[in-house]
C-alpha cells in the first residue's frame, strides 16, 4: 500500500513538473532579426538586391521592416500554430499609405530559417475605396501565381 501511494506521489510530481516545462511557443521562437534569403512572387524568383540591407525585426506579435535607420513599414501579426500547415495573418502599415495591407499565409519555422507563403491580395479598381480582401490562404510553400514566398534567415547577434 505504501509503495502504491509513493508511486502515485512520484507520478504526480513528474506530471506536474512536465506541465511546468512548456515548450517555447512559435511566437517566442520567431522573435529576432531576419533577412531575406529567397523571395518568389507569382512563380518568379525576385532579385534580392532590392532587399539588401533590409531587416525584419519581430517581437511579441509586432513586425518592423528596417533599412539602416529608416523604418520602411511596421505592423502586427497573429500565428495559428495548431493548424496544419501553420497559419499567419499579418497587417502591415506603410508610412506613405493611408491604408495598410492585410495578408493570409502559412509558415514553417525550422531552426534559423523561416518560410512564409502569403496569398497576394486581388487588386482593386482605380478609385475603389473599399478595403481589399485577402485572397485565399495558400496550402503549400510554392510561391506560385497569386502568392508571395519569403524564405528568411535569422540574423546572428
N, C-alpha and C positions, 0 to 999 in steps of 0.2 A: 504494500500500500504506500509506504514512504517513497519507494522507488518510483512509483507511478506519479505521485504528486510532484516529486523532484523533476521528473521528466517533463511534466506539464509546465512547471515553472520555467525550466530551461527553454522549452519550445516557445513559451510566451515571450520570454526575453529576446529570443532570436527573431521572432516575428516583429516585435516592437522595434528592435534595432534595425531590421531591414526596412521597415516603413519609414524610419527617420532618415535613412540614407537614400533620398530620392535622386534619381538620375538627373543630371544637368539638363534643363529644358533647351529646346531649339532656340528659344528667344535669348537664352544666355549664351549658347554656343555661337550664335550668329553675330554677337557683339564684336566690334572692332573695325579696323580699316581694311578695305578691299580695293583691288584694282582690277581692271578689265583684262582678261586673258583671251577671250574669244567673244565675238558678237556676230550673230546671224539674224538677219531681218528679211522676211518674205522669201526665205530659202536661199538667200545670198549672203556670203561672208562679208562683213563690213571691215573697212580699213581701220585698224586700231590706232593709226597716227592721230586721228581726231580725239581719241580718248587718252592720249599720252599725258601724264601729269594729273589726270583726274582721279580723285579718291572718293570712295563711297564710305562714309562713316555711319555705322549702325550702332544704336544704343537704345535699349528699352522701348522698342516699337517705333523709334524715330529713325529717319534716314536723311543724310545730308550729302549732296554732291559738291565737292570742293575741287577747285583748280588753283593751286598755290594758296593765295589768301582770299580768293574770291569764291563766294557761295553761288553755285550755279542753280541750285534748287534744293528744296527740302520737303519733307512730308512724313507721313505715318504709314505704318503697315500692320497687318494682322496676320498671324500664322494659324493654320489649322493642321498641326502635326498628326492628328489622329486620322486624317483622311488618307486615301491611297489612290493616286500619289498625293503627297503633302501639298496643301494649298497655301497661297499667299495672295492677299488683296492689298493693293498699295494705292495711296492717294498722294500725288506729288503736286506741290505748289511751285510755280515758276515766278521769279521776280518781275519779268516783263509781261506776264499774262495775268488777267484778272481771274480766270477760271483755271483750276488745277486739272490734272489728269488722273483718271482712275483706271486701274488695270487689274484684271484677274489673271492669276498664274498658278504655276506649280513650282515646287522647289525640291532640291535634294542637297543635303549638306554631307560631304564626305571629307573629313579631316579639314584641310585648309582650302578646299575647293567648294564653292557654292554655285550650283546651276539653278537658273531661274528661267522659265519659259512663260512669257506673257502672251495673251491674246491682244492683238492690236485693235484699238477702237475703230469703229467704222466712221469715216469722215462725214461731217455734216455738210449740208448745202451752205453756200456762201450766204451770210446774213441770218442763218438759223441760230437763234439764241437759246434753244432748248439744250439742256445738258446732254452730252453724248453718253450713250450707254456702253459699258464694256462688252466686248464680243464674248463669244462662248469660250470658256476656260479650256486651255489645251489639256490633253491627257497623256502626251508623251513629249520628250525633250528633243524635238527635231528642229524647231525654228523654221517651219515650213511657211507657205503663203499665209499671210494674216497673223503671223506670230513673230515674236522677238525673243531670241535665245541669248542669254547672258551667261558666260562662264567667268566667275570671279575667283581671284586668288587672294588669300589673306595676306596683308602686309605684316611682316615681322617687325616688332619694335626695334 
